[in-house]
Amino acid sequence: MAAFSLQSAHVGYQGDIVLGNLRSATSCDNCIWPKSDSGNVDVPYTLSSKYSDSEKKIILGAMLEFETLTCVKFVARTDQRNYIAIKPDDGCRSAIGMVGGEQEISLHRSGCLKKGITQHELNHALGFYHEQARTDRDEYVTIVTENINPDDLKHFDIVPTKNLGMKYDYESVMHYSSTAFSNKPQQATIVPRFNTSSTIGQRYGLSRLDVGKINVLYGCDVCSTLLPTPKGTVSSANYPSNYQDNTSCVWLIRTPSQRVLLEFEDFDVQSSPDCDSDYVKVYGGASRTAPVLLEKACGGIIPPPLMSSSNLMLLEFVSDGEVTGRGFKASYGTVQCGNTFHQPSGTFTSPGFPEDYLPLLECIWLITAPEGFMITLRINQLNVEYSVYCRLDYLSVFDGDGPSAPLIGTYCGSRENIVGTSSGTSMFILFHSDHSEQMSGFEASYQFGRFI
């Protein structure tokens, strides 16, 4: 339930559900969108011209997770008869499933334009009711009726959902928040019977079970995994045994905040010219249209660490029908800021340079050169809060791929043209700021050179 629609002048059934002439509140038979010959479920859409480019970007970004993880594809409408028309009307609202003809989804510009809220309304349009409306909801949550006005009790109706053989999902983007329609500030209207510490009603994005339910309802033949935690591991199927042939799988890493850092621990993928047979490919976003962080990789050499510029990273693995290997295993976590570099040269700065950096930063940069090359780093300008032994704000440079590598130097104060060289193929740079004085930071450049 979108929080905005609770305060909207137009409150539909269960807050944000529009009941059309052909839709009842208790049934959604024959309301799913048809599957095309390609196996995809194409949902045509239009976007109101009243949205700004940045607002459209939020909506299109919310659609990407459906397209990456399911067989549902939102396609710009040409002349299709049945389509969704997304408009900034009153509140956050949608009908259930495919109604027919032009089908409005309302996403008001004030309060509704967030990824999770957009995905919530799109999920309604795909045929899903609220999670706490499931037939079995009383086995999992308690509705605190004394905290709900009598006129609002209808928003907590149970509908005869099919549930698709899937577990109840406290983390679903379709679940009400714990205080939805409360008549007392901050008092719960929904209390989980299990996992009582669980946060319900998140609008961060689709949950793993949300994705699974879409794939079951629409019979999607896709190999996809959503990884929505701050850190974890990812590996090919059957690892460390050999992976299967003729596969095409994706893993979408979506951390709650900050940037994603991916580090491979093992890599054994069939080698072929240009890695055209079996390969791993990594993108810095939620889809294959995002910038490529790792071009097709195969063979037995472990790829370098990779960092996205956002909280999203997509890993793709493809195998053909011939030789297989162990596959891969990698771990991921988050960092506030920084980057990974594999190009022969480059320049990077502290966040915001030459403006003052922010307090309480922990940024990392990892530079990786090919075999046979070393790295020369030049800190062109440094203007960082000075302290004895550089214990407050500082820039540390390590001769290796992490903070456990030998320290080349730790720097603070105001300096220019500090030069350091690696003894191997990697260099790790850490920038730290505390809560007190902030300054302009640093600018640095690097270059690869052959070992003599």
Secondary structure, DSSP 8 states (H G I E B T S, - for coil): --HHHHSSSS-BBTBTEE--TT-BTTB-TT-S----TTS-EEEEEEE-TTS-HHHHHHHHHHHHHHHHHSSEEEEE-SS-SSEEEEE--SSEEEESS--SSEEEEEE-TTT--SHHHHHHHHHHHHT---GGGSTTGGGTEEE-GGGB-GGGGGGG------GGG----TT-TTS--TTTTBSSTT--SEEESSSTT---S--SS--HHHHHHHHHHTT---EEEEE-SSSEEEE-TTTTS---SSEEEEEEEE-SSSEEEEEEEEEEB---GGG-SSEEEEESSSSTTS-EEEEEE-BSS----EE-SSSEEEEEEEE-SS----EEEEEEEEESEEEEE-SSEEEEESTTTTS---SS-EEEEEEE--TTEEEEEEEEEEEE---GGG-SSEEEEESSSSTTS-EEEEE-EEEEEEEEE-SSSEEEEEEE--SS----EEEEEEEEEE--
